[in-house]
């Protein structure tokens, strides 16, 4: 039995990055031998075991043979005579196909049969063997790695192979959960726009996210968007979200905030009247299809509906500000409203040449929310009841109290309240 450290742990160590998780491969063993040594079997599709002490995953060296379309159509062989080189050959990229004996650290004892160290030095994402084409998830993984390592390029032969896979219909077989998993990880990468650039370059974006793909080439008003192209704007917004270290829910909201611009009637371009409502509809379809988590879907819905109003809120009086807060459910969910404001800031600053522009709306609306939250609603409601009010009249009394509080907090004259 020989045990090797493989994959991302070796890659990240060579790049001088923190190593988060360590994957291990075991050569020359059987499932029975590992169980006898105290390992706990956990793999469903192939032999994976938890180390008896560290609980890190150890997989038997294996080969795979394509048996059907999609990423699940494989026959796995994990016999003791499978070599380390054979196991590494089934991996996606050369930079992930470097191994190191368990007893070695640093740069010692590296086993690199496919040139992974060379590609790390040259900053290239290159497939290991032609077996890459057997698993369509690898297209998403390459795009995600391009977002994580923005100074790496995709090898031309790898990009061509990805195009052939798309043309062969392999991407059509991907299940929603797997697409979302890779999409979410790419959105959280250092430069999310690169994921979409790679997916567009190989033709996969139009299959997986047609709502997003069709935004390229759609013009916008140059006085609002110096970058003009809606797809280009979206990429700037996503990269701004990464720059501002936004959580996944905010980045997903950024991804979907302008989807409705993709079907703006040609005769009204470059204006996009009513695109907010269309974005909400497209977001629902996208969320249903990819089974997007509820928190991401709910935030994206609010941002799509209200981002235009948030942008224009600098001109709002207190009454309009409170109505905006109420539509966003900000009084009940103030933390989510903070994420709404962050997504809107990403949108405002994700425009050609305007990345350093201040976004005062975020601070102003947060002051307004704090003022609205400070209203003692129970006391106001009790007084309204004492005055003979009931039902909607009580709610209206609370609403007026919030408007007054916001006006006072922002120094707005009564006429603008």
N, C-alpha and C positions, 0 to 999 in steps of 0.2 A: 504494500500500500504506500503510495506517494501522494503527498498533499501539496497543492500549489495555490498561491494567491493569484487571482486573475481579474481581468476586466478593469472596471473603473477605479478600483483601489490602486492598482499599479499605475494606470494612466495618470490619475490625479497626483500621486506621489512624484512621478517624473516631471509633472508640470509645476511642482511646488505648491499645489493646492491642498487644502485640508481634505483628509480622507474621511468620508462620512460612514460608509458601509463597506465591509470587506466580503467579497465572494471567494469561495474556495472550490476547487475541483479536486476530486480524488481519483487517482489512476491506479488500476490494478486491484480493485476491490469488488466485492459483491455486496448486495444489500444485507445478506445474512452476516457477513463479516463486520459491517458497520454496526448493525444492531447488537451483535455480540460484544462490540467494543463500547457499548453504551450510547450510541447515537440514536436519536428519535426520528423515525420516518415521518415526513410531512408532505412530500410531493404527491400530487394527484396524477399529473400527466407524465412525469419522469422522476427518477429516483433522487430525491432531495432529503437531507437529514440535518437535524440540529445537533451541534456539538454538545456533548454531555455537560460541559462546564461553561463555555462561552455563549452557547446558544446561537452561534453564527451558523448560517446555512452552508452546508457542504453538499455539492452535487457530484454524482458519479460522472466520470468522463463519458461522453455519449456522442453518437452520430445520429443524424436525422435524415429521413428519406421522405420526399414529398409524395403524398398520396391523394390529395384533393385540393381544390381551390381554397384560398384563404390562409390565415395564420394558424389554424388548428388542424389542418390536414397533413399531419406528419406521423410517420412511424419512427419510434425512437428505439435505438439500440444502446444499451449501457453495459455491455459485457466487460469482463476484466481485461480483455485484450485490446480495448479501444485505447489508442495512444493519446498523449497530450496534444500532439500536432493535429490529430484528427478532431479532437474536441475544439481546439482553437479555430480550425478551419470553418466551423459552422457559425462562428460569431459574425457580427455585422460589419464592423470597421476594423481596420488594421490597428488603430490606436487602442482598441478594446481587446485585442488578441495577443497581448503580451502576458506572460506568466512569470512567476517567481516562486522558488521553493519556499515552503513555510518557514524554513530555518534561516532564510536570508532577508535582509532589509536594505534600504537605500537603493543603490544601483547594482547591487551584487546579485549574481546568478540569474540575470534576466534571460528568459527564453523567448525569442522573438522571431519565429519562422516566417512571418509575413511582412516584415518591414515596418512595424508599428512605430519604433523609435525614430526612424527616418521621417515618417509622416508627422510625428509630433514636432520634430525640429523644423520641418518645412511648412507646418501649419496646414495640413491637407486632411480632409475627410475622404477616405478611400475604402471601398468594399474589399473584403478579404478574398473571396472566391465568387464564382458565378452562382453559388448556392444562395447568395444574397437575394436573388430574384424569387426565391421560394416563399418568402415571408413579407407580405405587404406592410406589416408594422414597421419594417426597417426604413421605409420611405419617411414615415413620421419621425422615426428616431434620428435619421440624418438631419432632417429639418430642425428638430429640437436641438441637436448638438451644434448646428450652425448658429442657433440663437444663444446657446450657452457659451460658445467659443467664437465670438464675432470676428476674430482675426484669422479664423480658419476658412479655407475655400473648399468647395466640393470638387473632387477630381472629375474631369470631364467625362471619363469613362463610367464613373459611378452615376453621374447625372443622366447619361445616356441610358444606362441600365434602368434607372428609375422611370424614365420616359417610356421605355419598352414595357415595363410592368404595368404602368397606367394604361397604355394602349391595349394590353392583353386583358384588361378588366380585373386585375388582381385587387386593386384598391376597392372595387365594388363589394368585395367580400368582407371588408373590415366591419367588426361589430361596434355599435355606438360606444360602449363602455371603454373600449381600447382607444378609440379616436379621442374621446374626451380626456382620458388619462394622459395621453401624449400632448394634446393641445394645452391642457392645464399646465403641464410642466414646461412647455415651450413659452407660454405666456409669462411664466414666472422667471424666465431666463434673463440674462443680462441685456440682450437686444432682441426683443420679441419679433421685430419686423423681419429679421433674417429667416425665421421659420416660414413666414408667409412668402417671402421672396423665393426660397427654395421650392416650396410647394407649388408656386406659380410656374417656376422655371421647368418643372417636370410635368406639369399638367394635372397634378393631384388636387390642387385647391378647387378647381371647378367641379370636381367630383365630390369632394368631402365637404366643402363650404361654399357652395355656389352663391349664396347670399353675400359673401364677402368678396369672392372673386370678381363679381360683376361691377364692383365699385371703381375699378381701375378704368380710366378713360371717361368717367363721368365728370363733367366740368362743374365748378362752383364759382361763385362771384369772387373775382380777384380782389375786390376791396375788402372782403372778409377773409379770404383764403389766398394769400400770395402764392401758395403751392398749386392752386387751381384744381388739380386732379384729386378726386375724392379718395381714391385708393392710397395715393401718396400721403394725403392728410391723415388717414387712418393709421398708417405706419408711424408717422411722427407722434401721434397721440399715444400709441402703444409704447413707443420708446420713451416718451415723457413719463408714462406711468411707471416704467422700470426705473427711470432716473429718480423719481420721487418715492421709490420703494413701496409702491401701492400693493395692497393684498390682492389675492386672486380675484375676489369678487369685483373689485374696482377695475382690474384689467379686463375682465370679461365684459363689464359694462361699457368700457371704452371700445372694445371690439364691436359691440352691437349698437352703439349709440346712433350711427348714421346709416344703418342698413336700408332704411326707407329711401335713401337717395338713389339707390340702384334702379328703382322703377319710376322715377320722376318722369312725367310725360315730356317728350322731346320739345314740345312747343313752348314750355315754360322755362327751360334751362337757360342760363345757369342758376336760376332761382330754384328752390326746393320747397315750395309751399306744401305744408301738411306732411312733411317727411317724418315728423315725430310719430304720428299715429301709424304710419306704414312701418316704421322701425319696430314699434311694439308688436305688430302682427308677425313680422319676420322673425323677431326674437322668440316669440312663442313657438313658431314652427321649428326653429333651430334648437331651442331648449328641449322640446318634445323629442326631436329626432336623436339628439346626443345624450338625452337623459341628464341634463346639466343639473347640478345640485340646487336646491331651492333658494339658498341665500344668494347665489350668483344670479339666478333668474329674477328674483324679486328686485334686487338692486338695479340690474340692467333695465328692467321695466320702468322704474322710476326715472332713471337717468335718460332713457330714450324719450320719455314723455315730457320731461321738465327741463332738460339742459338748456334749451333756448330761453326759457323764463329765468333760469338762474343767471345766465349770462346778462340778461337785460335788467336784473333786479336792482342794479345801482340806481335806476330811475324810479323805482317803486316807492309808493308811500307805505305807511304802516299797514293799512288795510290789505293792500295787495301782497305785502310781505307775509302777513299772517295767513292769507288764503294759500299762498305758495307752501308755507310750512304745513298747513293742513293737508293739502293735496299729496305732499311727500310723506305724510304720516310722521313728520319729524318730532312732534310733541310726544308721541307714544314711543318712537324709536330714534332717539337723538343720536345714538352711535352710528346707526345706518345712515342718518342724514350727513354725518361727517364724511362718510364714504361717498355719498352723492356729491358733496362739494369737492372732494378730491378728484373724482372722475371728471367733473366739470372743469376744474382747473387744468387737468391733463388735456382736455379738449381745447380749451382756450389757448394754452401754451404750445400745443402741438400743431403749429402752423409755421409755414416757411418764414424764417427770420425773426420769429416772435417768441422763441423759447425762453428768453429771459424777461419777458413782459410780466409785470405784476398782475395778480388776480385779486383785487380788493373785495370782490363779491363774496369770497369765501369767509373773510373775517366779518364782513357786515352781516351776512346771514347767520353766522354763529352768534353774534351779539343779539340779533333779533330773536333767535331761538332761546337763548339764555333768558332774555326778558320775558318771553312767552311762558317759559317754564317756571318763572318766579311767581306767576300769578297764583294766589291761593284759591284754586278752583272750588274746593269744598266750601270754603267760606263764602265765595261769590254765589255759588248755587244755593246755599242755605239762605242768604239774604234775599235772593230772587224769589225763593219759595215763600219767605216771610212777607214779601211784597205782593204775593198772590200769583206769581208766575208759575207756569208748569210746562212740561214737555219741551218743545222746540224753543220756547221763550227762555227757558233756563240756559240752554246751549247758546242762544244768541247773546245772553248777558255775559257768559263766560268769554265768548268770542270778542265782544266789545272791550272787555277788561284786558284781554291780550293785546288788542290793537292799541289801547291806551298805553300799555306797558312798553310795547315796541316803540311807539312814537316818542315816549319819554327817554328811552335808552339811546335812541339814535338822534335825539334833538330835532325831531321833525315838527314843523309847525302844525297846529290843529287842522289847517286846511288840507294838509297832505295826509292826514291820518286816515 
